[in-house]
Structure formats: C-alpha cells, structure tokens
Amino acid sequence: MIISRVEIAGLPIMIYGASAPAMTPEDLSWFVEDVVARQLQGVKGVGGVERLGGVAREIRITLKPDRLLALGITAADVNRQVRLNSADMAGGRGELAGSEQSIRALGGSASLETLSGTSIVLPNSRKVRLDELATIIDSAEEPRTFARFNGEPVVGFAISRSSGASDAEVSVAVAKKIEELHKANPGVRFDILDTSVVNTIGNYHSAMTGLLEGSALAVIVVFLFLRDMRATIIAAIALPLSVLPTFWVMSALGFSLNAVSLLAITLVTGILVDDAIVEIENIVRHIRMGKSPYRAALEAADEIGLAVIAITATIIAIFAPVSFMPGIAGQYFKQFGLTIAAAVFMSLLVARLITPLLAAYFLRDSGHDHEREGFVLRNYGRVVAWSVRHKFITLFLGLLCFAGSIASAGLLPAGFIPAEDAARTMFVVELPPGSRLDDTKRVTDGIVDTIRAMPEVRSVFVDGGRQLPGKKEIRLASLTINLVPKNERKLTQKQVDRKVSAVLREVPDVRFWSLQEGGQREFALIVSGPDNKVVADVAAQLQREAAQVPHLVNVMSTAPLDRTEIRITPKPGIAADLGVSTDLIAETVRVGTIGDIAANLAKFNAKDRQIPIRVQLPEGVRGQLSELEALKVPVKGGAAVPLSAVADITLGRGPTAVDRYDRAVRVAIEADLMGSDALSQLIDQVMALPAAKNLPEGVVIKQTGDAEIMGEVFEGFALAMGAGLMMVYGVLVLLFGNFLQPLTILFSLPLSIGGAILGLLIFQMPISMPVVIGILMLMGVVTKNAIMLVDFAIEEMARGVDRATAITDAGRKRARPIVMTTIAMAAGMVPSAMALGIGGEFRAPMAVAVIGGLIVSTGLSLIFVPAIFVLVDDLSRLFVRLFARFIGAKDDPEDQVFVGPGSPANDGPLYTPRVAAE
C-alpha cells in the first residue's frame, strides 16, 4: 500500500528537460535523479524534484522456460534464492581483541560475472549456475511512463516549491543552480519545457503597472478639480508615502507579493489618495476664503480631522475581519484584509501629518476666490433642500432603490473565479481500458502534431502515463500546451481551448478533458453511497442529463471503466491437498509475468548505488493464455505442477479502481465550462435535474472542488462583512459620541449595491469572488461620503446653525471633495477594469463593480443622506424627550453653555461641540 499526500500548492511550477548525446537514457535518468535532484533539493524554497520520463537501470534475469521445466524448478523458487543469496545483511556483533566489531554477511554481487555464477539449488539436492537457467543483462526497467516535448522524447524533471516560498525567488535560484550544473557537466544541456512562473511574474508586473497608471489618473483628476499644481503635487506625494511603508508592514508580518496581496494593493490605489484629497481640498477652500496657507492648513486640518479619522477607521473595520475568516477562505485572504488595513492606516498618517505640513509651507495664497455656484451645484442645492423637506418620500425612494438593487442581483449568475488567460492550458487524454503504453505514445504523438500546427501554440509537453496531480496509469497522458502571449494572438485562451477540444474530439476511442492550474476540473459534484452499482447507475444517469445543460461540455463520470482481466481461481480441494495457497499462486504468476514487487527485489552492488535485480519469464508469456496455464507452481514434497492443475484461468471484466469519499463509494460528475463562468447557476441547474432530485436511499450528492470552496468563501465573506459592519457602527459611535447618527451613515451602504449590479449587467459579468471583494470595498468608500456630510452638519449645528441649513450647506460644501475622491478612485480602477496585462481577467469584474457602485452610490448618497440625517435627528430628539428625565444633570465647570442642536433653535439633539480653532 502506498499512501501519499498531494498538495495543490505543491504542483510543479517548472519543468526542465535534460539531454546528453553521450549518455544512454538510463544513465541520463540516473544523472537527473542522483546529481540534479540532489543539488536542486538543497535550493531554498524547493519542495521536491521529480523525474519525468526516462528509465531506471535494472539487472534483468530472463528465465528460460524449457530449462526450468527440464530441471524441475519454478520461477518463484529462482527468484527467492536470488533474493536471499544476493544480499548484504547484518550478522550481529563481535568483541575481538578487547574491542567491538559489527558482523555482516556479504553475499551481494559486484559484477555480472559473480551474479551469473550464483548457485541455484534444485530439487533432490542438485545445483546449477544461474546463467544456465537464464539470460542476464544490465539493462533498464520496463517503462510505465514517458515524456515528450514537441513530439521528441525527453528526460525531464519537475520542480515544486515548498509551502510559503516565492515562485519568482525559487525560479531565479533554480535557474542559477541549473547554470552551475551545466558548467560542471558541459555534456548535459538543460532546457526549460514548461513554467507557471512567467504568469506569476506577469501578474505582478500587470498589477504594478495598473497601480502606476491608476495613480497617475487619480492625480490628473485632482489637478483638474483644484487647478493648482502645488496642491496636486502635495496630494500625489501621499501615494508613495502610503504604499512604501505598507510594503514594510507586509514584510514585517511575513507576507509576500502574491495574487491576494497584489489584489489588495490594486484595490486600495484610489483610497490611498482619498484622505490627502479631502485634506488638501479643504485647505485650498480655506485659502480661497482669504486665509494664509499656514492658517488655512491649521484650521482646515482641525475642521476635517474627525471625518478623515472616521473614514479610515471604518475602512479598517470593514477589511480587518476578512483576514480572520475561518477555513479555506481565511487562509486564502489572510494577507488581503491586513494589507488594505495597513495601507489605509499609512494614508491616514500621511494625510494628518505630512499633507497639512506641506500645505502650510508650500502652498501659495492665490487671493480671494469667491466662486459662484455653477448650474449643477445650484440645482443640487435645490434637490437637497427638497429631499430634506420631504424626508419621508426620500426615505421611501431610497428603500425602493435598495429593493430594486437586491432584486436586480437575481439577474446575474454567480461564479467563483473568472477564467484567466495565462497563455498556458492543460488537457488530459484517456485511452480505453486495456490500452498499452505504446498506444498512448502513438495517440498523443498524433495529437501533438495537430496541435502544434495551430499558430497560437508555442509548445506542447506530454507527461505520459500520468494525470496531475499524481494519478498514474499507462492509458492516461497530461498535455501542457503553452501559448504565445495573449497580446500576440487573436484568440483568447478559452477560444484556443475550443480549437484543441475540436481536435481531440476527432480522435477515435479517446476521452479528454481540460484541467485548471491546480489540476482540478472547473465543475465537479460527488455522488456517494454505500452500494457501488447503485452509485455508478445514478452517476451515469446524471451524466447523461447534465450533458444537456448549456455551457457544460465534456461531461463525464469518474466511475471506473471495466477492463478485461485474467482471473485465476484456486481449486480448493486440489490446492489444499498439494499445499498450494492463494499467496503462492499469486507469487508464481507475478514473478513469471512482471517480476516481484520492488521491495522484494534483490540488489546488485554498483559503485555508487544498488541496482534492482528483476527475475521474470520472457515477456511473451503475458501474451499467451496457454503459457500462463503452464506456469509451474511448487507443491509440497519439492515437486511442481502446472498452474492449470490447481486453479481455473478465465477471462472476465472488472473495475480499474474503487474511489471512496468519507468511507462511502464515490463517483464524481465533472465537466468543463464553456461560454459561461456562472458556476453557481450551473450547479443549480444540475441539482434540479430528475436524476439529482430522485435519489435512491442512501445516495447523496455533494459539492466539491471550486463549488465547495466557492460556498465556503462566500459564506466567510458574508460573516466578515457582518462583523465589519458591527465594527463600523462601534467605531462611529465612539467617534461621534452618539448611538443614532451612525445609522445615517450605515443607511448609505445599500446604495452602492445597485451601481455594482448595473455595471456588471452592462458588461455581462457574473457575481464572482472579485465582485464580492469589490462590494466589500464599496462598503468602506460609501461610508466615507456619508461621514463627510454628517460630520460637517454636526459641526455647523454645534455653531448654532439650524439643522436644515447645516445639512444643506454640508451637501454643497462637501460635494466637491466627495465627487473628487469618487472620480479619483474610479479613475484609479479604470486600468484594472480594462483587463489589460496578465491576470487582468481576475481584476476586471472587481473594478467594474467598484466603478459602477462608486458612481451610483455617490449620486444617491448626496441626495438621500441629508434626508436620513434629518429623520435620525428627529428620532434622537424623541429619545431625548422620552428619557431625559431619567438622566441626572451635568455640573461640569469646564462645560461651555451654547445653543446645542437639540434645542428649539436648531431642532436637533444635544451634541458635544467641536468648534474649529479660530
């Protein structure tokens, strides 16, 4: 029994090929295993090195059937004597001359001549030399796998990274070590056959390019609004000053620049400049009121300080719980939430410490600038005034928008991860049961010739006799097809997959399917139950029905196909009389056809290693049933009888394997997705099929693969989002000193969903994991708009301004920074939304959702938040009236008496004044 652990993260990241004209295939294979693998396993970050293709050296002892028959000895007896005699064994301990010695029995052969002279004891106490019974040659094992690159045989080696190691660093270190090996062994050439590191590095460069492009667009937006180069430069400085310390925090926490952390950096691009924009815009506004830059920096920073802190605190509160999600989702997104939280916190420090400092000393007084309100701002003021006067109608319209957003979400299907164009695709080809390795070679060679003729294909690597991540069977072959870069071809990877599928569909007696990067299929359900036949029947019926579901192609059941087998059934009575056991029969047949198992093989002592010695009959014995029947089985008394005398030999059919899941029989229904990424919708359609709804007793259908992970990730995000909202509410209560007004801010959150859904509808994108991340980002951004409005209104009411005027004035004066930050963030997401570069397909849905949500939520929050503020303020006043008599009077000499927002003068609740320094 072989038990092995397979990690998806441990799949090979690189495959090299070795070639040496002066070496035999077995010598080159040993060089790869002994020299190359040992050297590479010492490289930091390398988790394993596995040889692909090639053959191992082996001493072949091919017995002569006629000589065995004439001398009355069986193949099993010869194998047993060779194993017992050709070995070095421990013999105990000696104590001679006052010291201790180990004792060894040395019977191992060091040369073929010594091995050939081994004495084989025959029945009746006779003996004979081994070379009189067999032909002995130094050869290679019978191959059960093969490797070909562009149709040519190769000896390859696959390199896997260890957990937590960087693909890029491991790739560089391995390339350096390979160069050293080539210099030390100039007769061996090394070529890289396949690598996923190119896509990883390309993803990094695309993310960094998107970060720079998004930052540049955000800075341009700031300049267009402020029309002040100095103020624009001060706002732009916030980006590097926020990003660079974030990288330091990531390093301190042990994070790496992977797909998740890069996604976080991309997502946070627009937010990093938000705080600085709010600060610098408020400072510029104060300067244009006639104040000096120094005075404007002090007063504006003090005025906007709480709002900036509240904005940052809410974003951190929303994203931090993501890093602590349980299960797979938590491990996957551990770096995501903390990276965003660190970046946003750094931007807060820059906005509160660096931006006012630079503004105070580098901005110039441009004179008084009493700008007249434009057409848009004047009409917006009228709309806000109307919404405040008709607050209940506004509330109803807001609820209507939210209900429409939730309803529109049903128009979009749900998927897990969008299909990416990695310029690399994998297929598995399966031949019928009973196919030989030569058949697999012949079929795959023809397939490779056809695929290589496609202009989009750069190379094809065939790993014959194996299916990733580790299943081995001679009728299987994995094809890794490397494509030219996506900017150099007209077809997408999915379209190339369709062309390859069309080619494979024309090959007779072949079953095929595509694999994802982790070695799994896109769609997978498990049918499990106690009875093998019942489970197989249900799976077969479900497969036939699922094949009719649109967008599901290559639907197949993993129920093991029956193959022809030779069945040897002992004759109980005769076998017992002759002292023949089933184990002895099996050993006789095994040694006669393929030799003994690897653990039982004798070893030949070479200079640098021990080489297996395989004893077996000529391979022709396998092809004749009569030869099998004539195999000699030893019986008691030293005699031997034909196998047919103690057992019946018949042909039958049986399964190649039996898979189990949670101890129950397991059959998977697997398929590829074509033309849609809506995994959730396709699962629902399959689960609604008659075969899935009318299951026999004890049979269940479970989700697995991406479907299982998708459910866990979405559930984890829902919990994290709920925890984040509770933390946001707590933060706002602490900052505003009020339990009700934070509800105004939380009410604005649903307004973003409709915009995100609208953007996805326009671009025909399903709800997927990047979209959920984008919506999570919108939760933090939308609270920013509401915080800025509510904070300004509370400040004005603390000065004695009436409530309606305060909230209306908040809308007019804070509309500009709100719109600026919204457009800056949307501009920062535009490069990601265009899906340019490697990995752009993953970031595009997130960017589209964020841009749509930003635009719609900003417009709606500027209208609905003032009305909700007034409603919540009325509710707060009601609570004050109801419960004021239960609260004792305050007698604090430091308190200043002022006309608070809860008094009749401004019709609002009591607030603690936060008056800006004059």
KEMIBA-455379 format. One record per residue (C-alpha): x, y, z. Coordinates in steps of 0.2 Angstrom, whole numbers, padded with zeros to 4 digits, always signed. Example, Ala and Ser with C-alpha at 12.3 -4.5 7.8 and 13.67 -1.06 7.14 Angstrom:
+0062-0022+0039/+0068-0005+0036/
# end
This chain:
+0000+0000+0000/+0006+0017-0005/-0001+0032+0005/+0005+0049-0002/-0001+0067+0002/-0004+0078-0013/-0005+0097-0010/-0012+0108-0024/+0000+0122-0019/+0014+0109-0022/+0011+0106-0040/+0026+0109-0051/+0030+0127-0055/+0044+0122-0068/+0048+0108-0079/+0066+0106-0086/+0072+0094-0099/+0090+0087-0099/+0098+0080-0114/+0116+0072-0117/+0121+0064-0133/+0135+0054-0124/+0123+0046-0111/+0111+0032-0113/+0093+0035-0107/+0096+0025-0091/+0112+0035-0087/+0104+0051-0090/+0089+0047-0080/+0101+0042-0065/+0111+0058-0068/+0094+0068-0066/+0090+0058-0050/+0107+0057-0042/+0115+0074-0047/+0102+0086-0052/+0088+0082-0040/+0101+0081-0025/+0108+0098-0030/+0091+0106-0033/+0083+0100-0017/+0096+0110-0007/+0090+0126-0015/+0080+0137-0003/+0061+0136-0007/+0062+0120-0017/+0049+0107-0010/+0053+0092-0022/+0061+0087-0038/+0053+0073-0048/+0060+0064-0064/+0048+0063-0079/+0051+0051-0092/+0067+0041-0094/+0070+0024-0087/+0079+0017-0072/+0094+0005-0073/+0090-0013-0069/+0098-0030-0070/+0086-0041-0080/+0087-0060-0077/+0076-0068-0090/+0072-0086-0086/+0072-0100-0099/+0055-0109-0098/+0062-0125-0106/+0077-0126-0094/+0066-0123-0079/+0054-0137-0085/+0069-0149-0088/+0077-0146-0071/+0060-0146-0061/+0062-0129-0053/+0049-0114-0054/+0052-0096-0057/+0047-0092-0040/+0060-0103-0032/+0074-0095-0043/+0068-0078-0038/+0068-0082-0019/+0085-0090-0020/+0092-0075-0029/+0084-0063-0017/+0091-0072-0002/+0109-0075-0008/+0112-0059-0017/+0112-0048-0002/+0122-0040+0011/+0115-0042+0028/+0119-0038+0046/+0125-0053+0056/+0127-0047+0074/+0141-0040+0085/+0158-0047+0089/+0171-0042+0103/+0188-0047+0097/+0204-0041+0105/+0195-0030+0118/+0185-0020+0105/+0168-0022+0097/+0165-0026+0079/+0149-0027+0069/+0146-0043+0059/+0140-0043+0041/+0136-0057+0029/+0141-0051+0012/+0133-0060-0002/+0129-0046-0014/+0136-0047-0031/+0148-0033-0038/+0148-0039-0056/+0138-0048-0068/+0150-0062-0069/+0148-0065-0050/+0129-0064-0052/+0129-0076-0066/+0139-0089-0056/+0126-0089-0042/+0122-0107-0037/+0103-0111-0038/+0098-0127-0028/+0087-0139-0037/+0076-0152-0031/+0084-0168-0025/+0100-0158-0018/+0106-0154-0035/+0113-0137-0040/+0116-0126-0056/+0123-0110-0061/+0111-0095-0063/+0117-0092-0081/+0112-0110-0086/+0094-0105-0082/+0093-0088-0088/+0099-0074-0098/+0107-0060-0088/+0109-0042-0095/+0112-0025-0087/+0098-0015-0095/+0083-0004-0090/+0067-0006-0081/+0051-0008-0092/+0044+0009-0094/+0027+0014-0087/+0028+0032-0091/+0036+0043-0104/+0039+0062-0108/+0039+0071-0124/+0042+0089-0129/+0035+0094-0146/+0035+0076-0151/+0053+0072-0146/+0057+0060-0131/+0065+0069-0116/+0071+0066-0098/+0063+0079-0088/+0062+0084-0070/+0048+0094-0062/+0051+0106-0048/+0039+0110-0034/+0041+0124-0022/+0039+0122-0003/+0024+0130+0006/+0026+0148+0009/+0040+0150-0004/+0040+0163-0018/+0038+0156-0035/+0049+0170-0043/+0063+0168-0030/+0063+0149-0032/+0063+0151-0051/+0078+0163-0050/+0088+0151-0038/+0084+0136-0048/+0090+0144-0064/+0106+0149-0055/+0109+0131-0049/+0105+0124-0066/+0118+0136-0074/+0131+0129-0061/+0126+0111-0065/+0129+0115-0084/+0146+0122-0081/+0151+0107-0070/+0143+0095-0083/+0146+0103-0100/+0140+0087-0109/+0122+0089-0102/+0111+0103-0109/+0096+0109-0099/+0081+0117-0107/+0065+0124-0098/+0050+0115-0105/+0036+0122-0095/+0033+0135-0081/+0019+0144-0072/+0031+0157-0065/+0030+0168-0081/+0012+0170-0077/+0015+0174-0059/+0028+0187-0063/+0017+0194-0077/+0003+0196-0065/+0015+0206-0053/+0020+0217-0067/+0002+0220-0073/-0003+0224-0055/+0011+0236-0053/+0008+0244-0070/-0010+0246-0065/-0005+0254-0049/+0005+0267-0058/-0007+0270-0071/-0022+0272-0058/-0011+0283-0048/-0007+0294-0062/-0026+0296-0067/-0031+0299-0049/-0018+0313-0049/-0024+0321-0065/-0042+0321-0058/-0035+0331-0043/-0027+0343-0054/-0042+0346-0065/-0053+0350-0049/-0041+0360-0040/-0032+0368-0054/-0017+0371-0043/+0000+0362-0047/+0007+0364-0029/-0009+0356-0021/-0009+0342-0034/+0009+0338-0030/+0006+0338-0012/-0009+0326-0014/+0001+0315-0026/+0015+0313-0013/+0003+0304-0002/+0003+0289-0014/+0022+0283-0012/+0022+0289+0006/+0007+0277+0009/+0012+0262-0002/+0031+0261+0003/+0028+0259+0022/+0014+0246+0018/+0027+0235+0009/+0037+0237+0025/+0022+0231+0036/+0019+0217+0024/+0037+0211+0026/+0036+0213+0045/+0021+0202+0045/+0029+0189+0034/+0018+0192+0019/+0023+0191+0001/+0018+0199-0015/+0006+0186-0021/-0010+0187-0031/-0020+0191-0015/-0009+0205-0008/-0007+0212-0026/-0026+0212-0027/-0026+0222-0011/-0013+0235-0017/-0023+0237-0033/-0039+0239-0024/-0033+0252-0012/-0025+0263-0025/-0039+0276-0026/-0041+0275-0007/-0023+0280-0003/-0025+0297-0011/-0043+0300-0004/-0038+0306+0013/-0025+0318+0006/-0038+0324-0007/-0050+0328+0007/-0037+0337+0017/-0029+0347+0003/-0046+0352-0004/-0052+0359+0012/-0036+0368+0014/-0037+0376-0003/-0055+0381+0001/-0049+0390+0016/-0035+0398+0007/-0048+0405-0006/-0058+0412+0009/-0044+0424+0011/-0033+0415+0024/-0014+0412+0023/-0008+0395+0019/-0002+0392+0036/-0018+0397+0045/-0028+0388+0032/-0018+0372+0035/-0021+0373+0054/-0040+0377+0053/-0044+0366+0039/-0035+0351+0046/-0043+0353+0063/-0060+0355+0054/-0059+0340+0044/-0049+0329+0056/-0063+0319+0064/-0070+0315+0047/-0054+0309+0040/-0050+0298+0055/-0068+0291+0054/-0066+0287+0036/-0050+0277+0039/-0057+0269+0054/-0072+0262+0045/-0062+0255+0031/-0050+0246+0043/-0065+0240+0052/-0073+0233+0036/-0057+0224+0029/-0049+0218+0045/-0061+0204+0049/-0058+0197+0031/-0041+0191+0037/-0049+0181+0051/-0061+0171+0041/-0062+0153+0046/-0057+0138+0034/-0050+0139+0017/-0056+0157+0014/-0047+0163+0030/-0031+0155+0024/-0033+0162+0006/-0037+0180+0012/-0027+0181+0027/-0015+0194+0019/-0029+0203+0010/-0038+0212+0024/-0022+0216+0034/-0013+0223+0019/-0028+0235+0015/-0029+0240+0033/-0010+0244+0034/-0011+0254+0018/-0026+0264+0024/-0018+0267+0041/-0002+0274+0032/-0013+0285+0021/-0021+0292+0037/-0004+0296+0045/+0001+0305+0029/-0015+0314+0027/-0015+0320+0046/+0004+0323+0047/+0013+0326+0031/-0001+0334+0020/-0005+0349+0032/+0014+0352+0034/+0017+0353+0016/+0002+0363+0013/+0007+0376+0026/+0024+0379+0019/+0022+0375+0000/+0005+0382-0005/+0004+0400-0011/-0010+0412-0007/-0019+0414-0024/-0030+0428-0017/-0049+0428-0013/-0059+0417-0025/-0077+0418-0022/-0083+0406-0035/-0101+0407-0040/-0111+0391-0039/-0112+0383-0056/-0128+0376-0064/-0125+0358-0057/-0122+0364-0039/-0136+0376-0039/-0148+0363-0044/-0141+0351-0032/-0144+0363-0018/-0162+0363-0023/-0163+0344-0024/-0156+0343-0006/-0167+0356+0001/-0182+0346-0007/-0176+0330+0000/-0174+0337+0017/-0192+0345+0017/-0199+0328+0010/-0189+0317+0020/-0202+0303+0021/-0204+0302+0002/-0185+0302+0000/-0184+0288+0013/-0197+0278+0003/-0187+0281-0013/-0171+0276-0005/-0179+0260+0001/-0186+0257-0017/-0169+0259-0024/-0162+0247-0012/-0176+0234-0015/-0173+0236-0034/-0154+0233-0031/-0157+0217-0022/-0170+0211-0035/-0158+0215-0049/-0144+0204-0041/-0155+0190-0046/-0152+0194-0064/-0134+0190-0063/-0127+0172-0061/-0114+0168-0048/-0097+0161-0052/-0081+0158-0042/-0066+0164-0051/-0066+0172-0069/-0057+0162-0082/-0040+0169-0084/-0029+0170-0100/-0012+0163-0093/-0006+0158-0110/-0005+0140-0104/-0018+0127-0104/-0019+0108-0099/-0028+0094-0105/-0029+0075-0100/-0031+0062-0113/-0038+0045-0108/-0037+0029-0119/-0049+0014-0117/-0045+0001-0103/-0033-0011-0109/-0023+0001-0119/-0004-0001-0118/+0009+0012-0116/+0014+0011-0134/-0004+0015-0139/-0004+0030-0128/+0013+0036-0136/+0005+0034-0153/-0011+0043-0150/-0003+0058-0141/+0011+0060-0155/-0003+0062-0167/-0012+0074-0156/+0003+0084-0153/+0007+0086-0172/-0010+0093-0175/-0010+0105-0160/+0007+0112-0164/+0001+0117-0181/-0010+0130-0173/-0002+0147-0174/-0007+0151-0156/+0003+0136-0149/+0021+0139-0144/+0025+0121-0137/+0017+0105-0131/+0024+0095-0116/+0017+0077-0114/+0018+0068-0097/+0013+0051-0102/+0006+0038-0090/+0001+0051-0078/-0013+0063-0074/-0010+0078-0062/-0009+0079-0048/-0002+0061-0046/-0013+0048-0053/-0003+0035-0063/-0010+0024-0077/-0002+0020-0093/-0018+0024-0103/-0018+0042-0097/-0007+0057-0103/-0007+0075-0097/-0004+0088-0111/+0003+0105-0106/+0000+0117-0120/+0010+0134-0119/+0003+0148-0130/+0011+0163-0137/+0007+0179-0126/-0011+0185-0127/-0006+0201-0135/+0002+0192-0149/-0013+0181-0154/-0031+0185-0159/-0039+0171-0150/-0042+0170-0131/-0036+0155-0121/-0054+0149-0120/-0056+0150-0139/-0040+0140-0141/-0047+0128-0129/-0061+0126-0140/-0050+0123-0155/-0040+0110-0145/-0056+0101-0140/-0062+0100-0158/-0045+0092-0162/-0047+0079-0148/-0065+0076-0152/-0059+0069-0169/-0048+0056-0161/-0057+0039-0160/-0058+0030-0144/-0051+0044-0133/-0059+0053-0119/-0052+0070-0114/-0055+0085-0103/-0046+0101-0098/-0038+0105-0081/-0036+0121-0071/-0019+0126-0064/-0022+0116-0048/-0025+0100-0058/-0044+0100-0055/-0059+0102-0067/-0070+0118-0067/-0086+0109-0062/-0087+0094-0050/-0100+0085-0040/-0098+0070-0030/-0111+0056-0030/-0108+0044-0015/-0117+0030-0007/-0115+0013+0001/-0118+0002-0015/-0105+0003-0029/-0118-0002-0043/-0131+0010-0037/-0119+0025-0036/-0112+0021-0053/-0130+0020-0061/-0135+0036-0053/-0119+0045-0059/-0122+0038-0076/-0140+0044-0077/-0134+0061-0070/-0120+0062-0083/-0132+0059-0097/-0144+0073-0091/-0131+0085-0086/-0124+0084-0104/-0139+0093-0110/-0136+0108-0098/-0130+0123-0109/-0112+0129-0106/-0107+0111-0098/-0096+0102-0110/-0086+0086-0109/-0097+0080-0095/-0091+0063-0088/-0092+0052-0074/-0077+0046-0065/-0085+0029-0062/-0071+0016-0066/-0072+0008-0083/-0072-0010-0083/-0057-0018-0091/-0053-0036-0097/-0044-0046-0083/-0037-0063-0081/-0045-0071-0066/-0036-0086-0058/-0047-0095-0046/-0039-0108-0035/-0047-0126-0035/-0050-0128-0016/-0049-0146-0014/-0034-0150-0026/-0024-0134-0020/-0026-0139-0001/-0021-0157-0005/-0005-0151-0013/-0001-0137+0000/-0004-0123-0013/-0010-0107-0006/-0018-0092-0015/-0002-0082-0010/+0009-0094-0018/-0001-0094-0034/-0001-0075-0034/+0018-0075-0032/+0021-0088-0045/+0011-0078-0058/+0018-0061-0053/+0036-0067-0054/+0033-0076-0070/+0025-0060-0079/+0032-0044-0071/+0044-0050-0058/+0042-0047-0039/+0037-0031-0031/+0051-0018-0029/+0053-0021-0010/+0057-0039-0013/+0069-0037-0027/+0087-0042-0024/+0100-0029-0026/+0116-0028-0037/+0130-0018-0029/+0136-0005-0041/+0150+0008-0037/+0138+0022-0032/+0121+0013-0029/+0112-0003-0028/+0103-0008-0043/+0087-0019-0043/+0088-0037-0050/+0072-0042-0058/+0069-0061-0061/+0055-0065-0073/+0050-0076-0088/+0051-0069-0106/+0038-0055-0109/+0030-0066-0122/+0022-0077-0108/+0010-0062-0105/+0003-0064-0122/-0002-0082-0122/-0015-0089-0110/-0008-0107-0113/+0009-0100-0107/+0001-0094-0091/-0008-0111-0088/+0009-0120-0090/+0017-0109-0076/+0025-0121-0063/+0018-0120-0045/+0029-0128-0031/+0019-0140-0021/+0024-0150-0005/+0037-0163-0007/+0048-0152-0019/+0038-0156-0034/+0029-0143-0046/+0013-0144-0055/+0006-0133-0069/-0005-0118-0064/-0020-0126-0073/-0019-0141-0061/-0023-0131-0045/-0033-0116-0052/-0045-0111-0066/-0040-0097-0078/-0054-0087-0086/-0056-0070-0094/-0068-0058-0086/-0071-0039-0083/-0068-0029-0068/-0066-0011-0062/-0049-0002-0063/-0051+0006-0046/-0064+0010-0032/-0064+0028-0026/-0071+0032-0008/-0076+0048+0000/-0079+0048+0019/-0079+0029+0018/-0093+0029+0005/-0092+0024-0013/-0088+0040-0023/-0091+0044-0041/-0088+0062-0047/-0098+0071-0061/-0085+0083-0069/-0087+0095-0084/-0078+0110-0092/-0087+0127-0093/-0088+0134-0110/-0096+0151-0113/-0100+0155-0095/-0092+0157-0078/-0108+0155-0069/-0103+0140-0058/-0117+0143-0045/-0131+0144-0059/-0124+0128-0067/-0124+0119-0051/-0142+0124-0048/-0147+0118-0065/-0139+0101-0062/-0146+0099-0045/-0163+0102-0052/-0162+0088-0065/-0173+0072-0062/-0158+0061-0058/-0152+0073-0044/-0170+0075-0037/-0175+0057-0036/-0160+0049-0027/-0161+0031-0021/-0160+0029-0002/-0143+0032+0005/-0136+0041-0011/-0131+0059-0009/-0124+0072-0020/-0111+0084-0013/-0101+0099-0020/-0083+0098-0022/-0068+0107-0030/-0072+0125-0034/-0090+0123-0030/-0086+0118-0012/-0073+0132-0010/-0085+0145-0018/-0098+0141-0005/-0086+0142+0009/-0078+0158+0003/-0095+0167+0000/-0101+0162+0017/-0085+0168+0025/-0086+0185+0016/-0104+0186+0022/-0099+0183+0040/-0084+0195+0038/-0095+0209+0031/-0107+0207+0045/-0093+0208+0058/-0086+0223+0049/-0102+0232+0049/-0104+0230+0068/-0086+0236+0070/-0090+0251+0059/-0105+0255+0069/-0095+0254+0085/-0081+0265+0078/-0093+0278+0073/-0102+0278+0090/-0085+0281+0098/-0080+0295+0086/-0097+0304+0085/-0102+0301+0103/-0120+0296+0098/-0129+0280+0095/-0141+0285+0082/-0132+0296+0070/-0121+0282+0064/-0136+0274+0057/-0137+0288+0044/-0120+0283+0038/-0124+0264+0038/-0140+0268+0028/-0130+0273+0014/-0121+0256+0012/-0135+0248+0002/-0135+0262-0010/-0119+0255-0018/-0126+0238-0022/-0137+0244-0036/-0122+0253-0045/-0111+0237-0044/-0125+0226-0051/-0128+0239-0065/-0110+0239-0070/-0109+0220-0070/-0126+0219-0081/-0119+0231-0094/-0103+0221-0096/-0111+0204-0094/-0101+0199-0079/-0107+0186-0066/-0105+0189-0047/-0089+0181-0043/-0076+0182-0029/-0068+0198-0036/-0085+0206-0036/-0088+0201-0018/-0071+0209-0014/-0076+0225-0024/-0093+0226-0015/-0083+0225+0002/-0073+0239-0004/-0088+0249-0008/-0095+0247+0010/-0080+0257+0016/-0080+0270+0002/-0099+0274+0003/-0097+0277+0022/-0084+0290+0018/-0097+0301+0008/-0109+0300+0022/-0096+0303+0036/-0091+0319+0027/-0109+0325+0026/-0114+0321+0043/-0098+0327+0051/-0100+0344+0043/-0118+0346+0048/-0114+0342+0066/-0100+0355+0066/-0112+0368+0059/-0126+0364+0071/-0113+0365+0085/-0110+0383+0080/-0129+0386+0081/-0134+0384+0063/-0151+0377+0061/-0152+0359+0056/-0159+0361+0038/-0147+0374+0033/-0132+0364+0041/-0136+0348+0031/-0140+0358+0015/-0124+0368+0017/-0114+0351+0020/-0121+0344+0004/-0115+0360-0006/-0098+0362+0003/-0093+0343+0004/-0100+0339-0013/-0084+0344-0021/-0072+0333-0011/-0084+0319-0012/-0085+0320-0031/-0066+0322-0032/-0062+0307-0022/-0075+0297-0031/-0069+0301-0048/-0051+0299-0042/-0055+0282-0036/-0065+0277-0051/-0050+0283-0062/-0038+0273-0052/-0048+0257-0056/-0050+0261-0075/-0034+0251-0079/-0040+0236-0070/-0057+0237-0077/-0049+0236-0095/-0042+0219-0091/-0025+0223-0098/-0010+0213-0095/-0008+0196-0087/-0021+0192-0073/-0032+0206-0079/-0047+0195-0081/-0047+0192-0062/-0046+0211-0058/-0059+0217-0071/-0075+0212-0063/-0070+0219-0046/-0065+0236-0055/-0081+0236-0064/-0091+0233-0049/-0082+0246-0039/-0083+0260-0053/-0102+0256-0055/-0105+0256-0036/-0095+0272-0034/-0104+0282-0047/-0121+0277-0042/-0119+0277-0023/-0111+0295-0024/-0125+0302-0033/-0138+0294-0022/-0129+0297-0005/-0128+0316-0009/-0147+0316-0010/-0153+0303+0002/-0141+0305+0017/-0146+0323+0021/-0165+0317+0022/-0160+0302+0033/-0149+0313+0044/-0165+0324+0047/-0175+0308+0051/-0162+0301+0063/-0160+0318+0071/-0179+0318+0074/-0178+0301+0081/-0164+0306+0093/-0174+0321+0099/-0188+0310+0103/-0177+0299+0113/-0170+0314+0122/-0188+0320+0127/-0193+0302+0132/-0178+0298+0143/-0171+0315+0148/-0180+0314+0165/-0171+0298+0169/-0153+0306+0167/-0146+0317+0180/-0140+0335+0176/-0121+0338+0172/-0112+0350+0183/-0095+0352+0175/-0087+0370+0177/-0077+0367+0161/-0093+0365+0150/-0097+0380+0139/-0115+0384+0138/-0120+0385+0120/-0136+0383+0110/-0135+0365+0105/-0143+0356+0090/-0156+0348+0102/-0163+0365+0107/-0178+0373+0099/-0166+0385+0090/-0160+0372+0078/-0172+0357+0081/-0159+0344+0084/-0152+0333+0098/-0138+0338+0110/-0120+0336+0104/-0103+0340+0111/-0096+0355+0102/-0081+0353+0091/-0078+0370+0086/-0063+0373+0074/-0049+0385+0081/-0051+0402+0075/
# end
